[in-house]
Amino acid sequence: MTWKQKALIQRGCASLPFGNEELYYFLQRKFGSLRHDPDPLPNLREAAGIAADLAKAGTPPEGRRVMEVGTGRRLDMPLAFYLLGAASVDTVDLHAYLKAEIVLKAVAAIVARRDEVTAYFAPYTAAPDLARRLDRLAGVSSLPDLLRETRISYHAPTDATRTTFPDASFDIQFSYTVFEHIPYDVLLGILRECRRLLAPGGIACHHIDLSDHFAHDDPSISFVNFLRFEEKEWSGYNDNQFAYHNRLREPDFERLYKEAGHDVLEWRTWRDSRGENEIRSGAFPLASRYRGLPAEMLATVGVRVLSRSAA
Ligand SMILES: C[S@@+](CC[C@H](N)C(=O)[O-])C[C@H]1O[C@@H](n2cnc3c(N)ncnc32)[C@H](O)[C@@H]1O
C-alpha cells in the first residue's frame, strides 16, 4: 500500500461520526501493521536506553513513581518500567485506545523471551528481583489481573494538560513517540502540568519521533518526505485523529522547553542519512517553512529530551 492510500483510509475512518476507532483498528488488524502478533522486544530495548539516560541523570527508574503520557494501544513501556522496578506506573491517554488482546499477547512474548528481556534490564535492577517480576507476569491471564500485579494504573480518557493527580505525585514523567502527534500549544500545557506533577528533583524524559510516519510502511519515500508539503496540502493527508503529525523540528522543541519552564539536562538526537542526502542534493523543493534551514537539522528524525523544572 502506498502512503497516499494509507492517508486516504485514515481520513475516511476518522470522518465517520461514530465507531471510527473500532473500524480503523479492525482494518489494521486485518490488513495493516497489527496483522502480526505484537513484538514488544524493540520497545523494551528502547526502554533500556531510556533507563540508561535516566540513571545517568541521577534518577534510575527503580523505586520511582512513574507517569506516562500517551499510552496508545499497548503497555510495552509501562511494563518495561515495571520490570525495571518502578514503585508504580500511571499511564494517561486522551483516548481509551488500549487493547487487552494485544497487551496480553505482548506479555506472552515477554515471558517466552525472558532471557533477552533479562539481558536488556540486568544493568539497571537486581537479577533476583527482575526474575520475580517476570514470574509474576507469567501468571497473569487478564488485563485487570495484569494491572493489579504490575501496579500499572490506566487513566483514559485523561488529558495530560489537566490531570487530577496531586502536586508532586511523580518522580519521572515520560512519553514514547507521542509529542510529534500533539500541537505545540497543547505540548506547552503538558510540560507546564508536568512541572506541577513532578516532585522536587523529578525528571521528565520525552522521546520524540520527528520522522514522516508514512515512510515507516512505504519504503519509496524517506523519513523527511513530508517536509516538501505546504501546510494546506499536508493538512489534507494529516489533519485527522489517526495521522496527525506536527512536523515540528529541533528548534521548535528547544523553544517549547524554554517557554514551558524546563531546564534541559540531556538532548539526544538521531539523524537520517537518506533524508539528509535528499535535502542536500535538492531532491525535492522544501515547503517554505523549512527553506534555508540546515540539512542536518531538518534530517534529525529523533530527539530524546531529559529535563526538569527550571528553578
Ligand atoms: C502514537 S500514540 C502512543 C504511542 C505509545 N506511546 C506507544 O509507544 O505505542 C499517541 C497517544 O497520545 C495520546 N494523546 C494525544 N494527546 C494527548 C493528551 N493531551 N493527553 C494524553 N494523551 C494524549 C493519543 O490519544 C495517542 O494514544
The ligand as a MOL file (V3000), in Angstrom:
LIG
                    3D

  0  0  0     0  0            999 V3000
M  V30 BEGIN CTAB
M  V30 COUNTS 27 29 0 0 0
M  V30 BEGIN ATOM
M  V30 1 C 1.2730 7.3880 18.9430 0
M  V30 2 S 0.1980 7.1840 20.2370 0 CHG=1
M  V30 3 C 1.0370 6.4470 21.5680 0
M  V30 4 C 2.1080 5.5120 21.3140 0
M  V30 5 C 2.5580 4.7560 22.5320 0
M  V30 6 N 3.2360 5.6030 23.4790 0
M  V30 7 C 3.4520 3.6440 22.0660 0
M  V30 8 O 4.6450 3.7140 22.3070 0
M  V30 9 O 2.9330 2.6920 21.4630 0 CHG=-1
M  V30 10 C -0.0280 8.7980 20.8990 0
M  V30 11 C -1.0480 8.8200 22.0010 0
M  V30 12 O -1.0500 10.1130 22.6290 0
M  V30 13 C -2.3610 10.3560 23.0600 0
M  V30 14 N -2.5700 11.7880 23.3570 0
M  V30 15 C -2.6890 12.8120 22.4830 0
M  V30 16 N -2.8920 13.9740 23.1390 0
M  V30 17 C -2.8880 13.6830 24.4680 0
M  V30 18 C -3.0860 14.4540 25.6580 0
M  V30 19 N -3.3070 15.7830 25.6110 0
M  V30 20 N -3.0620 13.8100 26.8430 0
M  V30 21 C -2.8590 12.4630 26.9040 0
M  V30 22 N -2.6670 11.6970 25.8070 0
M  V30 23 C -2.6900 12.2870 24.6090 0
M  V30 24 C -3.2190 9.8630 21.8900 0
M  V30 25 O -4.5540 9.6230 22.2560 0
M  V30 26 C -2.4650 8.5860 21.4830 0
M  V30 27 O -2.9740 7.4290 22.0830 0
M  V30 END ATOM
M  V30 BEGIN BOND
M  V30 1 1 1 2
M  V30 2 1 2 3
M  V30 3 1 2 10
M  V30 4 1 3 4
M  V30 5 1 4 5
M  V30 6 1 5 6
M  V30 7 1 5 7
M  V30 8 2 7 8
M  V30 9 1 7 9
M  V30 10 1 10 11
M  V30 11 1 11 12
M  V30 12 1 11 26
M  V30 13 1 12 13
M  V30 14 1 13 14
M  V30 15 1 13 24
M  V30 16 1 14 15
M  V30 17 1 14 23
M  V30 18 2 15 16
M  V30 19 1 16 17
M  V30 20 1 17 18
M  V30 21 2 17 23
M  V30 22 1 18 19
M  V30 23 2 18 20
M  V30 24 1 20 21
M  V30 25 2 21 22
M  V30 26 1 22 23
M  V30 27 1 24 25
M  V30 28 1 24 26
M  V30 29 1 26 27
M  V30 END BOND
M  V30 END CTAB
M  END
